Amino acid sequence: IERKSFGASEDYSHFMSTVQAAGGKGTYVQVGTNRKAGHHNNHFDFDEKTLGNALELMSRCVWRTLAK
């Protein structure tokens, strides 16, 4: 899995840190896709087939967690 720094989601990282400090578990996952334009742009669009990959990833995480 390729990992890159992207400098975003500071709000979520604060939320996740708060949950973890209280004993909870949290993670942040991004699923990449090709885009026609950047975020917050009126030409933004992405390949919706990527949603299936994200669903597969999240489903596997849930099933593995429940199996423990």
A tleap script that builds the chain and sets N, CA, C and O, in Angstrom:
source leaprc.protein.ff14SB
mol = sequence {
  NILE GLU ARG LYS SER PHE GLY ALA SER GLU
  ASP TYR SER HIE PHE MET SER THR VAL GLN
  ALA ALA GLY GLY LYS GLY THR TYR VAL GLN
  VAL GLY THR ASN ARG LYS ALA GLY HIE HIE
  ASN ASN HIE PHE ASP PHE ASP GLU LYS THR
  LEU GLY ASN ALA LEU GLU LEU MET SER ARG
  CYS VAL TRP ARG THR LEU ALA CLYS
}
set mol.1.N position { 0.854 -1.171 0.000 }
set mol.1.CA position { 0.000 0.000 0.000 }
set mol.1.C position { 0.893 1.225 0.000 }
set mol.1.O position { 1.780 1.367 0.842 }
set mol.2.N position { 0.648 2.099 -0.948 }
set mol.2.CA position { 1.415 3.334 -1.019 }
set mol.2.C position { 0.862 4.327 -0.004 }
set mol.2.O position { -0.350 4.512 0.104 }
set mol.3.N position { 1.752 4.952 0.724 }
set mol.3.CA position { 1.342 5.912 1.746 }
set mol.3.C position { 1.936 7.267 1.411 }
set mol.3.O position { 3.137 7.376 1.165 }
set mol.4.N position { 1.105 8.300 1.398 }
set mol.4.CA position { 1.561 9.649 1.091 }
set mol.4.C position { 1.018 10.614 2.132 }
set mol.4.O position { -0.066 10.415 2.680 }
set mol.5.N position { 1.783 11.655 2.394 }
set mol.5.CA position { 1.302 12.729 3.256 }
set mol.5.C position { 0.448 13.653 2.393 }
set mol.5.O position { 0.845 14.001 1.281 }
set mol.6.N position { -0.709 14.050 2.890 }
set mol.6.CA position { -1.579 14.899 2.081 }
set mol.6.C position { -2.016 16.158 2.812 }
set mol.6.O position { -2.687 17.004 2.219 }
set mol.7.N position { -1.655 16.309 4.083 }
set mol.7.CA position { -1.878 17.548 4.815 }
set mol.7.C position { -3.331 17.971 4.945 }
set mol.7.O position { -3.628 19.163 4.872 }
set mol.8.N position { -4.233 17.039 5.132 }
set mol.8.CA position { -5.648 17.391 5.264 }
set mol.8.C position { -6.262 16.629 6.421 }
set mol.8.O position { -5.614 15.788 7.043 }
set mol.9.N position { -7.496 16.928 6.697 }
set mol.9.CA position { -8.298 16.224 7.700 }
set mol.9.C position { -7.831 16.457 9.132 }
set mol.9.O position { -7.887 15.555 9.967 }
set mol.10.N position { -7.371 17.670 9.406 }
set mol.10.CA position { -6.953 17.988 10.762 }
set mol.10.C position { -8.105 17.831 11.741 }
set mol.10.O position { -7.895 17.397 12.873 }
set mol.11.N position { -9.320 18.176 11.325 }
set mol.11.CA position { -10.476 18.044 12.210 }
set mol.11.C position { -10.696 16.591 12.604 }
set mol.11.O position { -10.954 16.296 13.771 }
set mol.12.N position { -10.596 15.690 11.647 }
set mol.12.CA position { -10.815 14.288 11.972 }
set mol.12.C position { -9.691 13.749 12.849 }
set mol.12.O position { -9.945 12.956 13.755 }
set mol.13.N position { -8.465 14.164 12.595 }
set mol.13.CA position { -7.361 13.655 13.418 }
set mol.13.C position { -7.533 14.096 14.867 }
set mol.13.O position { -7.186 13.353 15.785 }
set mol.14.N position { -8.063 15.294 15.079 }
set mol.14.CA position { -8.341 15.754 16.451 }
set mol.14.C position { -9.451 14.893 17.069 }
set mol.14.O position { -9.334 14.453 18.213 }
set mol.15.N position { -10.507 14.658 16.321 }
set mol.15.CA position { -11.616 13.825 16.791 }
set mol.15.C position { -11.120 12.420 17.135 }
set mol.15.O position { -11.455 11.880 18.189 }
set mol.16.N position { -10.320 11.830 16.242 }
set mol.16.CA position { -9.818 10.481 16.461 }
set mol.16.C position { -8.898 10.432 17.681 }
set mol.16.O position { -8.962 9.481 18.460 }
set mol.17.N position { -8.055 11.429 17.854 }
set mol.17.CA position { -7.168 11.475 19.024 }
set mol.17.C position { -7.964 11.541 20.315 }
set mol.17.O position { -7.590 10.919 21.309 }
set mol.18.N position { -9.058 12.291 20.306 }
set mol.18.CA position { -9.916 12.397 21.486 }
set mol.18.C position { -10.547 11.049 21.815 }
set mol.18.O position { -10.590 10.650 22.979 }
set mol.19.N position { -11.033 10.351 20.802 }
set mol.19.CA position { -11.624 9.019 20.997 }
set mol.19.C position { -10.571 8.054 21.539 }
set mol.19.O position { -10.842 7.300 22.473 }
set mol.20.N position { -9.380 8.076 20.961 }
set mol.20.CA position { -8.316 7.174 21.398 }
set mol.20.C position { -7.858 7.495 22.820 }
set mol.20.O position { -7.554 6.583 23.588 }
set mol.21.N position { -7.805 8.766 23.176 }
set mol.21.CA position { -7.407 9.158 24.532 }
set mol.21.C position { -8.401 8.646 25.570 }
set mol.21.O position { -8.043 8.437 26.729 }
set mol.22.N position { -9.654 8.445 25.150 }
set mol.22.CA position { -10.689 7.930 26.052 }
set mol.22.C position { -10.760 6.402 26.012 }
set mol.22.O position { -11.678 5.810 26.579 }
set mol.23.N position { -9.790 5.757 25.342 }
set mol.23.CA position { -9.760 4.297 25.298 }
set mol.23.C position { -10.408 3.686 24.074 }
set mol.23.O position { -10.416 2.464 23.922 }
set mol.24.N position { -10.952 4.517 23.197 }
set mol.24.CA position { -11.590 4.000 21.987 }
set mol.24.C position { -10.579 3.744 20.885 }
set mol.24.O position { -9.393 4.040 21.032 }
set mol.25.N position { -11.054 3.198 19.795 }
set mol.25.CA position { -10.199 2.920 18.644 }
set mol.25.C position { -10.678 3.741 17.462 }
set mol.25.O position { -11.874 3.985 17.304 }
set mol.26.N position { -9.749 4.160 16.646 }
set mol.26.CA position { -10.108 4.934 15.470 }
set mol.26.C position { -9.031 4.830 14.415 }
set mol.26.O position { -7.874 4.533 14.714 }
set mol.27.N position { -9.416 5.074 13.191 }
set mol.27.CA position { -8.466 5.078 12.082 }
set mol.27.C position { -8.991 6.011 11.002 }
set mol.27.O position { -10.162 6.388 11.007 }
set mol.28.N position { -8.130 6.371 10.096 }
set mol.28.CA position { -8.503 7.219 8.970 }
set mol.28.C position { -8.007 6.529 7.712 }
set mol.28.O position { -6.828 6.189 7.613 }
set mol.29.N position { -8.883 6.323 6.766 }
set mol.29.CA position { -8.536 5.613 5.538 }
set mol.29.C position { -8.972 6.452 4.349 }
set mol.29.O position { -10.068 7.012 4.340 }
set mol.30.N position { -8.115 6.534 3.356 }
set mol.30.CA position { -8.476 7.168 2.093 }
set mol.30.C position { -8.355 6.134 0.992 }
set mol.30.O position { -7.407 5.348 0.968 }
set mol.31.N position { -9.303 6.134 0.093 }
set mol.31.CA position { -9.253 5.269 -1.082 }
set mol.31.C position { -9.077 6.181 -2.285 }
set mol.31.O position { -9.912 7.048 -2.542 }
set mol.32.N position { -7.998 5.984 -3.013 }
set mol.32.CA position { -7.685 6.868 -4.128 }
set mol.32.C position { -8.476 6.559 -5.387 }
set mol.32.O position { -8.974 5.449 -5.576 }
set mol.33.N position { -8.578 7.558 -6.234 }
set mol.33.CA position { -9.230 7.423 -7.530 }
set mol.33.C position { -8.727 8.528 -8.448 }
set mol.33.O position { -8.185 9.532 -7.986 }
set mol.34.N position { -8.907 8.340 -9.726 }
set mol.34.CA position { -8.584 9.417 -10.661 }
set mol.34.C position { -9.672 10.473 -10.581 }
set mol.34.O position { -10.854 10.155 -10.448 }
set mol.35.N position { -9.262 11.736 -10.665 }
set mol.35.CA position { -10.211 12.843 -10.610 }
set mol.35.C position { -10.026 13.738 -11.828 }
set mol.35.O position { -8.929 13.849 -12.375 }
set mol.36.N position { -11.109 14.368 -12.236 }
set mol.36.CA position { -11.024 15.314 -13.344 }
set mol.36.C position { -10.508 16.665 -12.870 }
set mol.36.O position { -9.895 17.406 -13.638 }
set mol.37.N position { -10.756 16.981 -11.611 }
set mol.37.CA position { -10.309 18.255 -11.035 }
set mol.37.C position { -10.167 18.071 -9.534 }
set mol.37.O position { -10.635 17.078 -8.976 }
set mol.38.N position { -9.527 19.020 -8.888 }
set mol.38.CA position { -9.307 18.941 -7.449 }
set mol.38.C position { -10.589 19.121 -6.649 }
set mol.38.O position { -11.634 19.497 -7.179 }
set mol.39.N position { -10.472 18.839 -5.356 }
set mol.39.CA position { -11.610 19.032 -4.452 }
set mol.39.C position { -12.014 20.507 -4.418 }
set mol.39.O position { -11.212 21.383 -4.742 }
set mol.40.N position { -13.238 20.769 -4.032 }
set mol.40.CA position { -13.765 22.133 -3.909 }
set mol.40.C position { -13.668 22.878 -5.242 }
set mol.40.O position { -13.321 24.059 -5.277 }
set mol.41.N position { -13.975 22.185 -6.328 }
set mol.41.CA position { -13.897 22.727 -7.670 }
set mol.41.C position { -15.171 22.302 -8.397 }
set mol.41.O position { -15.615 21.163 -8.253 }
set mol.42.N position { -15.761 23.208 -9.175 }
set mol.42.CA position { -17.021 22.857 -9.838 }
set mol.42.C position { -16.851 21.814 -10.947 }
set mol.42.O position { -17.847 21.340 -11.493 }
set mol.43.N position { -15.615 21.449 -11.289 }
set mol.43.CA position { -15.362 20.395 -12.272 }
set mol.43.C position { -14.981 19.073 -11.611 }
set mol.43.O position { -14.629 18.111 -12.293 }
set mol.44.N position { -15.053 19.030 -10.274 }
set mol.44.CA position { -14.678 17.817 -9.547 }
set mol.44.C position { -15.595 16.664 -9.936 }
set mol.44.O position { -16.815 16.821 -9.991 }
set mol.45.N position { -15.004 15.516 -10.203 }
set mol.45.CA position { -15.741 14.287 -10.484 }
set mol.45.C position { -14.773 13.134 -10.243 }
set mol.45.O position { -13.559 13.325 -10.312 }
set mol.46.N position { -15.285 11.959 -9.966 }
set mol.46.CA position { -14.421 10.807 -9.753 }
set mol.46.C position { -15.096 9.558 -10.294 }
set mol.46.O position { -16.300 9.547 -10.551 }
set mol.47.N position { -14.312 8.519 -10.460 }
set mol.47.CA position { -14.798 7.243 -10.974 }
set mol.47.C position { -15.559 6.524 -9.858 }
set mol.47.O position { -14.950 6.056 -8.896 }
set mol.48.N position { -16.864 6.436 -9.982 }
set mol.48.CA position { -17.696 5.841 -8.930 }
set mol.48.C position { -17.437 4.347 -8.738 }
set mol.48.O position { -17.852 3.780 -7.727 }
set mol.49.N position { -16.763 3.702 -9.683 }
set mol.49.CA position { -16.403 2.296 -9.503 }
set mol.49.C position { -15.483 2.125 -8.297 }
set mol.49.O position { -15.423 1.049 -7.703 }
set mol.50.N position { -14.773 3.182 -7.943 }
set mol.50.CA position { -13.875 3.146 -6.787 }
set mol.50.C position { -14.650 2.920 -5.493 }
set mol.50.O position { -14.090 2.400 -4.527 }
set mol.51.N position { -15.908 3.295 -5.455 }
set mol.51.CA position { -16.716 3.098 -4.250 }
set mol.51.C position { -16.806 1.621 -3.887 }
set mol.51.O position { -16.864 1.276 -2.707 }
set mol.52.N position { -16.817 0.750 -4.887 }
set mol.52.CA position { -16.833 -0.690 -4.626 }
set mol.52.C position { -15.572 -1.142 -3.903 }
set mol.52.O position { -15.632 -1.993 -3.015 }
set mol.53.N position { -14.424 -0.569 -4.285 }
set mol.53.CA position { -13.170 -0.887 -3.596 }
set mol.53.C position { -13.227 -0.435 -2.139 }
set mol.53.O position { -12.779 -1.151 -1.243 }
set mol.54.N position { -13.774 0.741 -1.909 }
set mol.54.CA position { -13.885 1.260 -0.542 }
set mol.54.C position { -14.820 0.387 0.288 }
set mol.54.O position { -14.528 0.088 1.446 }
set mol.55.N position { -15.927 -0.016 -0.292 }
set mol.55.CA position { -16.873 -0.882 0.411 }
set mol.55.C position { -16.232 -2.221 0.760 }
set mol.55.O position { -16.415 -2.735 1.864 }
set mol.56.N position { -15.488 -2.778 -0.175 }
set mol.56.CA position { -14.788 -4.043 0.072 }
set mol.56.C position { -13.795 -3.895 1.224 }
set mol.56.O position { -13.737 -4.753 2.105 }
set mol.57.N position { -13.028 -2.832 1.226 }
set mol.57.CA position { -12.056 -2.582 2.290 }
set mol.57.C position { -12.741 -2.463 3.648 }
set mol.57.O position { -12.331 -3.103 4.616 }
set mol.58.N position { -13.780 -1.645 3.713 }
set mol.58.CA position { -14.474 -1.444 4.986 }
set mol.58.C position { -15.164 -2.724 5.449 }
set mol.58.O position { -15.168 -3.023 6.643 }
set mol.59.N position { -15.745 -3.478 4.528 }
set mol.59.CA position { -16.402 -4.741 4.887 }
set mol.59.C position { -15.407 -5.729 5.480 }
set mol.59.O position { -15.696 -6.383 6.482 }
set mol.60.N position { -14.241 -5.836 4.862 }
set mol.60.CA position { -13.222 -6.753 5.384 }
set mol.60.C position { -12.762 -6.330 6.777 }
set mol.60.O position { -12.547 -7.173 7.647 }
set mol.61.N position { -12.614 -5.026 6.983 }
set mol.61.CA position { -12.215 -4.535 8.313 }
set mol.61.C position { -13.265 -4.885 9.360 }
set mol.61.O position { -12.927 -5.328 10.458 }
set mol.62.N position { -14.531 -4.688 9.025 }
set mol.62.CA position { -15.613 -4.999 9.967 }
set mol.62.C position { -15.629 -6.489 10.283 }
set mol.62.O position { -15.692 -6.869 11.452 }
set mol.63.N position { -15.573 -7.342 9.254 }
set mol.63.CA position { -15.628 -8.789 9.478 }
set mol.63.C position { -14.437 -9.285 10.289 }
set mol.63.O position { -14.592 -10.152 11.149 }
set mol.64.N position { -13.256 -8.746 10.025 }
set mol.64.CA position { -12.075 -9.151 10.807 }
set mol.64.C position { -12.203 -8.713 12.257 }
set mol.64.O position { -11.826 -9.447 13.171 }
set mol.65.N position { -12.735 -7.520 12.464 }
set mol.65.CA position { -12.914 -7.028 13.833 }
set mol.65.C position { -13.938 -7.872 14.577 }
set mol.65.O position { -13.723 -8.224 15.737 }
set mol.66.N position { -15.045 -8.201 13.927 }
set mol.66.CA position { -16.087 -9.006 14.568 }
set mol.66.C position { -15.621 -10.433 14.852 }
set mol.66.O position { -16.109 -11.071 15.784 }
set mol.67.N position { -14.680 -10.934 14.054 }
set mol.67.CA position { -14.195 -12.301 14.235 }
set mol.67.C position { -13.265 -12.437 15.439 }
set mol.67.O position { -12.997 -13.552 15.887 }
set mol.68.N position { -12.772 -11.326 15.965 }
set mol.68.CA position { -11.837 -11.380 17.108 }
set mol.68.C position { -12.567 -11.597 18.408 }
set mol.68.O position { -11.939 -11.668 19.464 }
savepdb mol mol.pdb
quit
